[in-house]
């Protein structure tokens, strides 16, 4: 059956569509008879169509929309090749084979190899060549992200703010990380003024996210009083999520010297804030906004780290309306502290029954975030000796609920940042896995979400227990500037210890934690292989921050493709370009495996395909 046209149009125009000019886009020569300037090109085009129409509309042809003059899809069977017989297809198979071409038919990879080999018995299949200098990689997965939260962040992002005060205006709300030296309250005021429905209705709750007090000129927590200094924000209902998702500006409630709440609610205290319910329309807007950006950055699979009923409603509506989701989603069901559901909810939502959607894991929070001082440590913080952070659930509770969920067949994914949190979770995993045989343990694939700070013995335990480390490399280059001050020179060596974890025998699945960091997976790839800021700096110098913990480019590529597939039980169908697997692939403008490291960040996604169909870009 012919493949459906992609829902997101591609953008390469056919020449000669500007105004009424000729096929070349220029005015016809002066010697054309008057009145014939527009006729002769049409006659010429008619002759071409009469000659080549059967080819253009056949299954093997490239189809164009007569309405938009844009390429709108690929045939159901084709051979995708790198330019000029180059071996620029990174299959990420077991042998990490590099090859020339991939044969695709009806959403699946049929074979990989040279063009000559693949054309045997497939001579009628069209050959699609990727642009010169580009490479083809498997569809990229983000192993830890927050889909609806990203859509919310797109509405009112605060990540570029450098202080609380001020009324400087925001030039561009749409681009992550390019907001410049703007002020948080000024950004909020700008948003209110630009949205008449919000401006005229003071009862409208203003929702935003992304503020980061550590990035401000004076790294202090904001207060509710900051809103009162601005006439536009004064008296407004405002709820602003922090960059790391562990504090709301509007659980520890931050209090002043007199015990009065200042307006910042941390971790479990966030539950005290009653947020307005979101409409189905708003939830769908958030979801589709995230999907659109994901495709534009080469992402074909998203691991949604802790979805709530709102998310499930969106997923269910999409499946009901369209029969499937537009992107692959591996969902982690949010842990309910007050109700154990592991023995009452069936593990029924799998990709084979609900195409592109899987739900077979639970997300549990062990502690808070390092940035806000909520990560649970064995010893007090170096820059705040009065606290060592806190567990969000007691050690006894974690050691009770984790084995229960695992016994009932659920994959358990635990948010663990501090060394104490990671240690307690590994204790619980060890307790649950000890009575099981190796096959049972492999079938559960427990994960540490973040695994940021690890004591040396626990690094060894991760590999020994077969625990998956779901890590976010860009966090390392975000945190490296304050990490040593917060943890001290000895303890900081166990922070973002990617090489050590990999050497323990563990698998590493890479993600971004968007919208905490940007959605572009190539930023994480760059951070993993360089441990440098985007302008090439680090506290340790130009060689990278603790460079011995860098990943190789191949390890990083596997961490974005086949390893997240394993972490989501889909390694048999996703994660590499191999016979019988789904034809999810990305065409990148440069060879990220060989170019100078500083060029990785300027590499563009030329095309993204899901099930062999283009969902972004063109070929």
C-alpha positions in Angstrom: 0.0 0.0 0.0 1.5 3.4 -0.9 2.8 5.4 2.0 0.8 8.3 3.2 2.1 11.8 2.6 3.9 13.3 5.5 1.8 15.6 7.7 4.6 18.1 8.1 5.4 19.5 4.6 8.9 19.6 3.5 10.4 22.9 2.3 12.6 22.4 -0.8 10.8 24.4 -3.5 10.8 23.7 -7.2 12.6 26.3 -9.2 10.6 28.9 -11.1 7.6 29.3 -8.8 8.2 33.0 -8.0 5.6 35.3 -9.6 4.9 34.7 -13.3 8.5 34.3 -14.4 9.9 31.4 -16.4 11.2 28.1 -15.2 14.5 29.6 -14.2 12.9 32.3 -12.1 14.1 35.0 -14.6 12.1 37.1 -17.1 11.8 35.4 -20.6 14.0 36.9 -23.3 12.8 40.1 -25.0 12.5 38.3 -28.3 9.5 36.3 -27.0 6.4 37.4 -28.9 4.1 39.7 -26.9 1.6 37.7 -25.0 3.6 34.5 -25.2 5.8 35.1 -22.1 3.6 32.9 -19.9 2.5 30.5 -22.6 5.7 28.9 -24.0 6.9 27.8 -20.6 3.5 26.2 -20.0 3.7 24.4 -23.4 7.2 23.2 -22.5 6.0 22.0 -19.1 3.1 20.2 -20.7 5.5 18.3 -23.0 7.6 17.3 -20.1 4.6 16.1 -18.1 3.3 14.1 -21.1 6.7 12.4 -21.4 7.4 11.8 -17.7 4.0 11.8 -16.0 4.0 8.0 -15.6 7.3 8.1 -13.8 6.3 11.1 -11.5 3.2 9.4 -10.3 4.4 5.8 -10.1 5.2 4.2 -6.8 8.8 4.6 -7.5 8.6 8.3 -8.3 9.0 11.4 -6.1 5.7 13.1 -5.6 5.2 16.9 -5.6 2.2 18.9 -4.5 0.8 21.0 -7.4 -0.6 23.3 -4.8 2.7 24.1 -2.9 5.3 22.9 -5.3 7.0 21.1 -2.4 8.1 17.5 -2.0 5.6 15.9 0.2 6.8 12.3 0.8 8.7 9.2 -0.1 7.4 6.1 -1.9 6.5 3.0 0.1 9.7 1.3 -1.1 13.1 3.0 -1.7 16.8 2.8 -1.2 18.3 5.6 0.8 22.0 6.2 0.2 24.8 8.5 1.3 26.2 10.7 -1.4 28.7 9.4 -4.0 29.0 5.9 -2.6 30.3 7.1 0.7 30.0 4.8 3.7 28.1 7.5 5.7 25.3 5.4 7.1 25.9 4.6 10.8 23.8 1.5 11.4 24.7 1.2 15.2 24.3 -2.6 14.9 26.2 -5.0 17.1 29.4 -4.5 15.0 28.8 -0.7 14.6 28.8 -1.2 10.8 29.2 1.8 8.5 27.6 1.3 5.1 26.4 3.1 2.0 22.7 2.4 1.7 19.5 1.3 3.5 16.6 -0.4 1.7 13.2 0.6 3.2 9.9 -0.9 2.5 6.5 -0.3 4.2 8.0 1.2 7.4 10.8 -1.3 7.9 14.4 -1.7 7.1 14.7 -4.5 4.5 18.5 -4.6 4.2 21.7 -2.5 4.5 24.7 -2.5 2.3 26.1 -1.2 -1.0 23.8 0.2 -3.7 24.9 -2.6 -6.1 24.0 -5.3 -3.5 20.7 -3.7 -2.6 19.5 -3.2 -6.2 19.7 -6.9 -6.8 16.0 -7.8 -7.2 15.0 -4.2 -6.4 16.0 -2.5 -9.7 12.6 -0.7 -9.8 13.0 0.9 -6.3 14.0 4.6 -6.5 17.3 5.6 -5.1 17.3 8.6 -2.8 20.6 10.2 -2.2 21.4 12.2 0.9 23.2 15.5 0.4 27.0 15.6 0.0 28.7 15.7 3.4 25.7 14.5 5.3 25.3 11.3 7.3 22.5 9.0 8.2 22.0 7.7 11.7 19.1 5.8 13.4 16.3 7.8 14.9 17.4 9.5 18.1 15.8 8.8 21.4 15.6 11.2 24.4 15.8 8.8 27.4 14.5 11.3 29.9 12.3 14.3 29.1 9.0 16.0 30.1 6.8 16.4 27.1 3.9 18.5 28.3 6.2 20.5 30.5 8.2 21.4 27.4 5.0 22.7 25.8 4.3 24.8 28.8 7.9 26.2 28.8 7.5 27.3 25.2 4.7 29.5 26.3 6.7 31.6 28.8 10.4 30.6 29.1 12.5 32.2 31.8 15.8 30.4 31.2 17.5 33.5 29.9 17.0 35.7 32.9 20.1 36.9 34.7 18.3 38.6 37.7 14.9 39.1 39.3 14.6 42.9 39.0 14.4 45.1 36.0 12.1 45.9 33.1 14.3 45.0 30.2 12.3 43.6 27.3 12.6 40.1 25.8 13.5 40.2 22.1 12.6 36.6 21.3 10.7 34.2 23.6 10.9 31.3 21.1 14.5 30.3 21.1 16.0 28.3 23.9 19.1 29.8 25.3 19.1 33.0 23.2 17.2 35.3 25.4 20.2 37.3 26.5 20.6 39.4 29.6 17.0 39.9 30.3 15.2 40.1 33.6 12.8 37.6 34.9 10.0 39.9 36.0 10.5 41.9 32.8 9.9 38.7 30.8 6.7 38.0 32.6 5.5 41.6 32.1 6.3 41.3 28.4 4.3 38.1 28.1 1.3 39.7 29.9 1.4 42.8 27.7 1.7 40.7 24.5 -1.3 38.6 25.3 -4.5 40.7 25.5 -6.6 37.9 27.0 -4.2 37.7 29.9 -3.6 41.4 30.2 -7.3 42.3 30.5 -8.1 39.5 33.0 -6.3 39.8 36.3 -7.8 36.6 37.5 -6.0 34.7 34.7 -3.2 32.6 36.2 0.2 33.2 34.5 2.2 30.0 34.1 5.9 30.0 33.2 9.0 27.9 33.8 12.8 27.8 33.5 14.0 30.3 36.1 17.5 29.5 37.5 18.7 31.5 40.4 22.2 30.0 40.0 22.5 31.7 36.7 21.5 35.1 38.1 24.0 37.9 38.8 23.2 37.5 42.5 22.4 33.8 43.0 19.6 34.1 45.5 16.1 32.6 45.5 13.4 35.0 44.3 10.5 36.1 46.4 6.8 36.9 45.9 7.6 40.5 46.7 9.6 40.8 43.5 6.3 40.8 41.6 4.9 43.8 43.6 7.7 46.1 42.3 6.4 45.9 38.8 3.0 47.5 38.0 2.2 44.9 35.4 2.9 41.9 37.6 1.6 43.4 40.8 -1.5 41.6 42.2 -1.3 38.9 39.6 -1.6 35.1 40.2 1.7 33.8 39.0 3.1 30.3 39.2 6.6 29.8 37.8 8.4 26.4 37.8 12.2 26.4 38.3 14.6 25.1 35.6 15.1 21.8 37.4 11.4 21.3 38.2 12.0 21.1 41.9 10.8 24.5 43.0 7.9 26.8 42.3 8.3 30.6 42.6 4.9 32.1 43.4 9.4 20.2 50.2 10.7 22.9 51.9 9.0 26.3 51.9 11.6 29.0 51.7 11.0 31.3 54.7 12.6 34.6 55.7 14.3 35.3 59.1 10.8 35.9 60.7 9.4 32.5 59.5 7.3 34.1 56.7 7.0 32.2 53.5 9.0 34.1 50.8 7.1 32.7 47.8 9.3 29.7 46.8 8.0 26.2 47.4 10.5 23.3 47.0 10.0 19.7 46.1 7.0 18.2 47.9 5.9 21.6 49.1 4.9 22.4 45.5 1.9 20.2 46.0 0.5 23.0 48.3 0.0 25.2 45.3 -3.4 24.7 43.7 -2.9 25.1 39.9 -5.8 25.7 37.6 -7.0 22.7 35.5 -5.8 22.8 31.9 -8.2 22.4 29.0 -7.9 19.6 26.5 -7.1 22.2 23.9 -4.2 23.6 25.9 -2.9 20.1 26.7 -3.0 19.2 23.0 -1.2 22.4 22.1 1.6 21.6 24.6 1.9 18.1 23.2 2.0 19.1 19.6 4.4 21.9 20.2 6.9 19.4 21.8 6.4 16.9 19.0 7.1 19.5 16.3 10.3 20.6 18.0 11.4 17.0 18.6 11.1 16.1 14.9 13.0 19.2 14.0 15.9 18.0 16.2 16.0 14.4 14.9 14.1 12.8 17.8 11.8 9.9 17.0 11.3 8.4 20.5 10.7 10.2 23.8 10.8 8.7 27.3 8.3 10.8 29.2 9.7 10.8 32.7 6.8 10.7 35.1 3.5 11.4 33.3 0.4 12.3 35.2 -3.3 11.9 34.3 -3.2 15.0 32.1 -0.6 13.3 29.9 -2.5 10.1 29.7 -5.5 12.0 28.5 -3.6 13.6 25.7 -2.1 10.2 24.7 -5.4 8.5 24.8 -7.1 11.2 22.7 -4.4 11.1 20.1 -4.6 7.3 19.8 -8.4 7.5 19.7 -8.5 10.2 17.0 -5.6 9.0 14.8 -5.1 5.4 15.7 -1.5 6.1 17.0 0.7 8.8 18.4 2.7 11.0 15.9 5.9 10.1 17.8 7.1 7.2 19.9 6.4 7.7 23.6 7.8 5.5 26.4 5.8 6.6 29.4 6.7 6.3 33.0 3.6 6.3 35.2 3.9 8.7 38.2 4.3 7.1 41.6 1.4 7.7 44.0 2.7 7.9 47.5 -0.8 7.3 48.9 -2.0 4.5 46.7 -0.1 1.4 45.6 -1.3 0.5 42.1 1.3 -2.0 41.0 -1.0 -5.0 41.6 -4.1 -3.4 40.2 -3.0 -1.8 36.9 -2.1 -4.2 34.2 1.0 -3.7 32.1 -1.1 -3.5 29.0 0.0 -0.4 27.1 2.7 -1.8 24.9 3.8 -0.7 21.4 2.5 -3.8 19.7 -1.1 -3.1 21.0 -1.0 0.7 21.0 1.3 1.7 18.2 4.1 4.1 19.2 3.0 4.1 22.9 4.3 2.0 25.7 3.6 2.2 29.4 5.2 -0.4 31.6 7.3 1.5 34.1 6.8 3.6 37.3 8.7 6.8 38.1 9.6 7.4 41.7 11.4 10.4 43.2 14.1 9.6 45.8 15.3 13.2 46.3 15.4 16.7 44.9 17.9 18.6 42.8 21.5 19.6 43.4 20.9 23.1 42.0 18.3 23.9 44.7 20.0 22.0 47.5 17.4 19.3 47.6 19.7 16.4 46.5 20.2 13.9 49.4 23.9 13.6 50.3 25.7 11.4 52.8 27.6 14.5 54.1 26.5 18.2 54.4 26.8 20.5 51.4 30.2 22.2 51.3 28.6 25.6 50.7 25.8 25.1 53.3 27.0 22.8 56.1 23.6 23.1 57.9 22.0 20.7 55.5 22.7 17.5 53.5 19.5 17.7 51.5 16.6 15.4 52.0 15.0 12.2 50.7 11.6 12.8 49.3 10.6 9.3 50.5 12.2 7.7 53.5 14.8 4.9 53.0 12.3 2.4 54.5 9.6 3.5 52.1 11.9 3.2 49.1 13.0 -0.3 50.2 9.4 -1.3 50.5 7.8 0.1 47.3 10.6 -0.6 44.8 10.7 -4.4 45.4 6.9 -4.4 45.3 6.6 -2.8 41.9 9.4 -5.0 40.6 7.7 -8.2 41.9 4.5 -7.1 40.1 6.4 -6.9 36.8 7.0 -3.1 36.5 10.2 -1.5 35.4 11.2 0.9 38.2 12.8 4.2 37.2 13.9 6.3 40.2 15.0 9.9 40.2 18.2 9.9 42.2 20.6 12.9 42.3 22.6 12.8 45.5 25.0 10.1 46.6 22.8 9.1 49.5 19.7 8.9 47.3 21.5 6.7 44.7 22.9 4.5 47.5 19.5 3.9 49.0 17.9 3.1 45.7 20.6 0.7 44.8 20.1 -1.0 48.1 16.4 -1.4 47.2 17.3 -2.7 43.7 19.7 -5.2 45.2 17.1 -6.4 47.7 14.6 -6.9 44.9 17.0 -8.6 42.5 18.8 -10.9 44.9 16.2 -13.7 44.9 15.8 -13.5 41.1 17.7 -15.4 38.4 19.6 -13.5 35.8 16.8 -13.7 33.2 14.2 -12.2 35.6 16.6 -9.4 36.5 17.2 -8.6 32.8 13.4 -8.6 32.1 12.9 -5.8 34.7 15.8 -3.5 33.7 15.6 -1.0 36.6 16.9 2.5 35.9 18.5 5.3 37.9 17.2 8.5 36.4 20.1 11.1 36.5 22.5 9.0 38.7 24.4 12.3 39.1 26.5 11.9 42.2 27.8 8.4 43.0 30.0 7.0 45.8 32.7 4.8 44.4 31.3 1.5 45.6 27.9 2.4 44.1 29.5 2.9 40.7 30.6 -0.7 40.7 27.2 -1.8 42.0 25.4 -0.3 39.0 27.1 -2.6 36.6 27.0 -5.6 38.8 23.2 -5.3 39.3 22.5 -4.6 35.6 21.0 -1.2 36.5 20.6 1.2 33.6 22.0 4.7 34.2 19.7 7.2 32.5 21.9 10.3 32.4 21.8 13.8 30.9 25.3 15.0 29.7 24.2 18.6 29.2 23.5 18.8 33.0 27.2 18.3 33.5 28.3 21.4 31.6 25.4 23.4 33.2 26.4 22.4 36.7 30.2 22.4 36.4 30.7 26.0 37.3 29.2 25.7 40.8 29.5 22.0 41.5 32.9 22.0 43.3 31.8 24.9 45.5 28.7 23.0 46.4 30.2 19.5 46.9 33.9 20.1 47.6 37.0 19.0 45.6 36.9 15.3 46.7 33.2 14.5 46.4 32.7 16.3 43.0 34.8 13.6 41.3 31.8 11.3 41.6 29.5 13.7 39.8 28.5 12.9 36.2 31.1 10.1 36.2 29.9 8.7 32.8 33.1 6.9 31.9 33.3 5.2 35.3 29.7 4.0 35.1 30.1 2.7 31.6 33.3 0.9 32.7 31.4 -0.8 35.5 29.5 -2.7 32.8 26.3 -0.7 33.0 24.4 0.6 30.0 24.0 4.4 29.7 20.9 5.9 28.1 21.3 9.6 27.2 18.6 12.2 27.5 18.2 15.9 27.9 15.6 16.3 30.7 14.0 19.0 28.5 12.8 21.6 29.2 15.4 21.7 32.0 17.9 21.8 29.2 17.4 22.3 25.5 15.7 19.7 23.3 18.6 19.4 20.8 20.2 15.9 21.3 23.4 17.1 19.5 24.0 19.5 22.4 24.0 16.5 24.8 26.2 14.6 22.3 28.7 17.5 22.3 28.6 17.7 26.2 29.2 13.9 26.5 32.3 13.9 24.3 33.9 17.2 25.3 32.6 18.2 28.8 33.1 21.8 27.6 30.7 24.7 27.5 29.3 25.7 24.1 32.1 28.3 23.8 34.8 25.7 24.6 35.5 26.4 28.3 35.4 24.5 31.6 36.7 25.0 35.1 39.4 22.4 34.3 40.5 24.2 31.1 40.1 23.6 27.4 40.5 19.8 27.8 37.1 19.5 29.4 35.8 19.2 33.0 37.3 16.0 34.4 38.0 14.9 30.9 38.7 11.3 32.0 34.9 11.0 32.2 34.2 11.8 28.6 32.5 9.3 26.3 33.7 8.4 22.8 31.6 9.6 19.9 30.5 6.0 19.2 29.5 5.5 22.9 27.5 8.7 22.8 25.8 7.7 19.5 24.8 4.4 21.0 23.7 6.2 24.1 21.2 8.1 22.0 20.0 5.2 19.9 20.3 1.5 20.8 20.8 2.0 24.5 17.6 4.0 25.1 15.9 1.3 23.0 17.2 -1.3 25.4 16.1 0.8 28.3 12.6 0.9 26.9 12.5 -2.9 25.9 12.4 -2.0 22.2 15.9 -3.0 21.1 14.5 -5.7 18.8 12.5 -3.1 16.7 14.3 0.3 17.3 17.6 1.8 18.0 19.6 0.7 14.9 19.3 0.4 11.2 19.1 -3.4 10.8 16.9 -5.8 8.8 13.5 -6.1 10.3 13.6 -3.0 12.4 11.5 0.1 12.1 12.8 2.6 9.5 13.4 5.5 11.9 16.3 7.6 10.7 17.9 11.0 10.7 19.9 12.8 8.1 22.5 15.2 9.6 24.2 17.9 7.7 27.7 16.9 8.9 29.4 13.8 10.1 29.3 14.2 13.8 31.6 11.2 14.2 34.6 12.8 12.5 34.2 16.6 12.3 36.0 18.9 14.8 34.1 18.9 18.1 33.3 22.6 17.8 31.3 21.9 14.6 28.9 19.5 16.3 26.8 22.3 17.6 26.3 23.8 14.2 25.2 20.5 12.6 21.7 20.6 11.3 19.0 18.0 11.0 18.1 17.8 7.3 15.4 15.2 7.6 13.7 13.0 10.2 11.8 9.9 9.3 9.5 7.7 11.4 8.4 4.4 10.0 10.1 5.3 6.7 8.0 8.5 6.3 9.4 12.0 6.5 8.1 13.9 9.4 10.6 16.8 9.1 12.8 18.2 6.4 13.4 16.9 2.9 15.5 14.6 0.8 
